[in-house]
Structures are given as C-alpha cells and as structure tokens.
C-alpha cells in the first residue's frame, strides 16, 4: 500500500493514499448486524496485504496497543442489487481485495461453519449482508458508485 505525504516526515501532514477502503452494507440490516458485519469485514481487509496495518500504538505510560489499519475506512449502504453488482465487479479484478459477509453467517458460531455456509452457495446467489473492498481509489469509487455514506 503506497501513500504520499504532503510534507515528507511530518506526522501531522495530511496523507493521500493510493488505495481506498470501503465497507458497503445492505441497507436493510439491524444496527447490531451493521456493526457485526463491519467488524468481520474489516478483519479481512486488515490481513489483505503486508503493510495494511501500521505499527502498534504506545501511550505515554508505555502501554502497548494493537496496530490498526493505516488508512481511513468509508462505510456505505446500498440495496441488495447494487451490493451484488459491487461484489461481482470487485471479484472480476485482480487489484481489488474483497471480503464478503452473507446473512447465513449470523447463524453460524465459528470460522469453519462460516466458510462452509459461503461454500454452499454460488457467487451470483450469495445473500450478501455486506462487502469490503481495498484497491486503487478510482477503481473502488467506480465499483461502489450509487452507494451512499452510512448515516
């Protein structure tokens, strides 16, 4: 993941990333489902490439905290047709990291069951609760066109 600082070496300078991270949620989820789906999808993005996360955080007392994603994340919503379209467009590209969360995963209790639930359904018939994308800014913008910022 590359990025450009407007003032090299200045940690307070604005950063423009070459990639964009977006979570797109099905607009008819309950609030707890939105949070659950976003958390799971972001775990996929966090491990999608070396350098996606930064260094650990350390407070003034020396307590160390886990590293987090190095760039902002947009959370958007859309209807099921647009969500399926975004998944298909992202899956067709080699330069887009893609994570999915299907409605069946709300009823499973562990990773192996999650993967089995996804494996049981063809890509065009997945009952998507959300997708997460990381890729070139312009490509991600085109893929999620029509989705709106989460309110």
C-alpha positions in Angstrom: 0.0 0.0 0.0 1.6 3.2 -1.0 0.8 6.7 0.2 2.0 10.2 -0.2 2.6 12.8 2.5 2.2 16.4 1.5 5.1 17.1 3.9 7.5 14.1 4.0 8.4 13.1 7.5 5.8 15.3 9.2 3.4 13.0 11.1 0.8 15.8 11.3 0.7 16.4 7.5 -2.3 15.1 5.5 -1.8 11.8 3.7 -3.3 10.8 0.4 -3.5 7.1 0.0 -3.3 5.4 -3.5 -5.8 2.9 -2.2 -9.3 3.2 -0.7 -11.0 1.0 1.8 -14.8 0.9 1.7 -17.3 -1.3 3.5 -20.7 -1.4 1.8 -23.6 -2.7 3.9 -27.0 -4.0 2.8 -29.3 -1.1 3.7 -31.9 -3.3 5.5 -29.7 -4.6 8.3 -30.4 -4.0 12.0 -27.9 -1.8 13.8 -26.3 -4.7 15.7 -25.9 -6.5 12.3 -24.3 -3.5 10.7 -21.7 -3.4 13.5 -21.1 -7.1 13.4 -20.7 -7.2 9.6 -18.4 -4.2 9.5 -16.1 -5.7 12.2 -15.8 -9.0 10.4 -15.3 -7.5 7.0 -12.6 -5.2 8.3 -10.7 -8.1 9.8 -10.4 -9.4 6.3 -9.1 -6.1 4.9 -6.6 -5.8 7.8 -4.9 -9.0 6.7 -5.3 -8.5 3.0 -1.8 -7.2 2.3 1.5 -6.6 4.1 1.7 -3.0 5.4 -2.1 -2.6 5.6 -1.8 -2.1 9.3 0.6 0.3 11.0 2.8 -0.1 14.0 1.5 -0.8 17.5 0.3 2.2 19.5 2.1 3.1 22.7 0.8 5.6 25.2 2.9 8.0 27.3 2.9 5.4 30.1 4.4 2.7 27.9 1.3 0.6 27.5 1.3 -1.1 24.0 -1.9 -1.5 22.0 -2.6 -3.4 18.8 -1.8 -1.8 15.4 -4.8 -0.7 13.3 -5.5 0.0 9.7 -3.2 2.7 8.3 -5.9 4.5 6.3 -9.5 5.7 6.7 -12.4 3.5 6.1 -15.6 4.6 4.5 -18.8 2.8 5.5 -21.6 3.0 3.0 -25.0 1.4 2.4 -26.9 0.3 -0.7 -29.7 -2.0 -1.9 -29.1 -5.7 -2.5 -28.9 -5.4 -6.3 -26.1 -2.8 -6.1 -24.3 -4.8 -3.4 -24.3 -7.9 -5.7 -23.1 -5.7 -8.5 -20.3 -4.3 -6.4 -19.2 -7.9 -5.4 -19.2 -9.1 -9.0 -17.2 -6.1 -10.2 -14.7 -6.4 -7.4 -14.3 -10.1 -7.9 -13.6 -9.7 -11.6 -10.5 -7.5 -10.8 -7.1 -8.7 -9.7 -6.2 -5.4 -8.0 -9.2 -5.4 -5.5 -9.1 -7.1 -2.2 -12.6 -8.4 -1.5 -14.2 -9.6 1.7 -17.9 -10.8 1.9 -20.3 -11.4 4.7 -23.5 -13.3 4.0 -26.7 -13.4 6.0 -26.1 -17.1 6.8 -23.1 -16.1 8.9 -25.4 -14.5 11.5 -26.5 -18.1 12.4 -23.1 -19.8 12.5 -20.8 -19.9 15.5 -17.3 -20.3 14.2 -15.0 -19.8 11.2 -15.3 -23.3 9.7 -19.1 -23.1 9.7 -18.8 -19.6 8.2 -16.7 -20.9 5.3 -19.0 -23.9 4.8 -22.0 -21.6 4.6 -20.3 -19.5 1.9 -19.1 -22.6 0.0 -22.6 -23.9 -0.2 -23.8 -21.0 -2.4 -22.8 -19.9 -5.9 -21.3 -16.4 -6.2 -24.3 -15.0 -8.0 -26.7 -16.3 -5.3 -24.9 -15.2 -2.2 -27.3 -13.4 0.2 -24.9 -10.5 0.9 -25.1 -8.6 4.2 -22.0 -6.6 3.2 -18.7 -6.4 1.3 -15.4 -4.7 2.0 -13.0 -3.5 -0.7 -9.5 -2.3 -0.8 -7.9 -1.2 -4.0 -7.0 1.7 -6.3 -9.0 4.7 -5.4 -10.6 5.3 -8.8 -11.5 1.6 -9.2 -13.1 1.4 -5.8 -15.1 4.6 -6.5 -16.4 3.1 -9.7 -17.3 -0.2 -8.0 -19.3 1.5 -5.2 -20.9 4.2 -7.3 -24.5 4.7 -6.3 -23.9 3.6 -2.6 -24.4 6.3 -0.1 -22.5 7.2 3.1 -23.9 5.4 6.1 -25.9 7.7 8.3 
